[in-house]
Amino acid sequence: MKKVELYTSPLCGFCHAAKRLLKSKGVKFSETNVLAQPGKKAEMIKRANGGRTVPQIFIGDKHVGGCDELHALERAGKLDGMLAA
């Protein structure tokens, strides 16, 4: 399975929804809390090509986007293929 990374905030409902989806699929992921680590927000914005909202989700070296994009991939049946090694 590819490495999955999320930039999140504990107050973000979309972050919780994205994590719920990944957990329901048994996906392990690393999480960076941009409120607890404010220096990481600039890193997130750069990696996400200017994306400033959380969550910002990365699968392997690909920027997926946010929660809506993650769920759209799942509905389209494409998420499992992206996660596969």
C-alpha positions as a printed NumPy array, in Angstrom:
array([[  0.   ,   0.   ,   0.   ],
       [  1.236,   3.478,  -0.853],
       [  2.136,   5.986,   1.833],
       [ -0.826,   8.196,   2.768],
       [ -0.275,  11.608,   4.38 ],
       [ -2.83 ,  14.064,   5.716],
       [ -2.433,  17.634,   6.88 ],
       [ -5.235,  18.271,   9.349],
       [ -6.657,  20.349,  12.172],
       [ -8.441,  18.829,  15.19 ],
       [-11.365,  21.248,  14.749],
       [-12.029,  20.294,  11.124],
       [-15.062,  18.124,  10.391],
       [-13.815,  17.409,   6.868],
       [-10.542,  16.131,   8.337],
       [-12.461,  13.736,  10.583],
       [-14.581,  12.548,   7.628],
       [-11.488,  11.867,   5.502],
       [ -9.85 ,   9.945,   8.344],
       [-13.046,   7.923,   8.918],
       [-13.097,   6.866,   5.266],
       [ -9.445,   5.832,   5.307],
       [ -9.833,   3.969,   8.614],
       [-12.936,   2.152,   7.307],
       [-10.772,   0.836,   4.454],
       [ -8.002,  -0.233,   6.851],
       [ -5.608,   2.394,   5.487],
       [ -2.778,   3.509,   7.742],
       [ -1.803,   7.135,   7.34 ],
       [  0.439,   9.766,   8.845],
       [ -1.178,  12.932,  10.098],
       [  0.325,  16.381,  10.54 ],
       [ -1.69 ,  18.721,  12.74 ],
       [ -1.062,  22.208,  11.331],
       [ -2.45 ,  23.862,  14.475],
       [ -0.048,  22.025,  16.765],
       [  2.822,  22.45 ,  14.275],
       [  2.244,  25.86 ,  12.665],
       [  5.512,  25.654,  10.711],
       [  4.07 ,  22.729,   8.771],
       [  1.305,  24.872,   7.262],
       [  3.77 ,  26.518,   4.845],
       [  5.047,  23.054,   3.898],
       [  1.455,  21.923,   3.257],
       [  0.66 ,  24.952,   1.091],
       [  3.776,  24.392,  -1.003],
       [  3.134,  20.657,  -1.45 ],
       [ -0.554,  21.281,  -2.221],
       [  0.223,  23.848,  -4.924],
       [ -1.286,  26.691,  -2.91 ],
       [ -4.012,  24.718,  -1.13 ],
       [ -4.582,  26.45 ,   2.211],
       [ -7.504,  24.514,   3.674],
       [ -7.386,  21.26 ,   5.573],
       [ -7.357,  18.442,   4.992],
       [ -4.776,  18.194,   2.271],
       [ -4.291,  14.556,   1.323],
       [ -1.389,  12.857,  -0.438],
       [ -1.269,   9.266,  -1.668],
       [  2.243,   8.281,  -2.635],
       [  3.663,  11.311,  -4.434],
       [  0.244,  12.445,  -5.727],
       [ -1.72 ,  15.313,  -4.229],
       [ -5.329,  14.126,  -3.998],
       [ -6.827,  17.344,  -2.637],
       [ -9.259,  17.483,   0.257],
       [-12.062,  15.429,   1.733],
       [-14.454,  15.987,  -1.178],
       [-11.879,  14.769,  -3.692],
       [-11.058,  11.728,  -1.543],
       [-14.732,  10.749,  -1.323],
       [-15.191,  11.369,  -5.061],
       [-12.363,   8.916,  -5.766],
       [-14.074,   6.359,  -3.537],
       [-17.461,   6.834,  -5.244],
       [-15.818,   6.479,  -8.667],
       [-14.126,   3.232,  -7.584],
       [-10.652,   4.711,  -8.08 ],
       [ -9.41 ,   5.038,  -4.49 ],
       [ -8.445,   1.387,  -4.015],
       [ -6.334,   1.467,  -7.165],
       [ -4.533,   4.589,  -6.015],
       [ -3.802,   3.026,  -2.63 ],
       [ -2.469,  -0.239,  -4.06 ],
       [  1.285,  -0.636,  -4.077]])
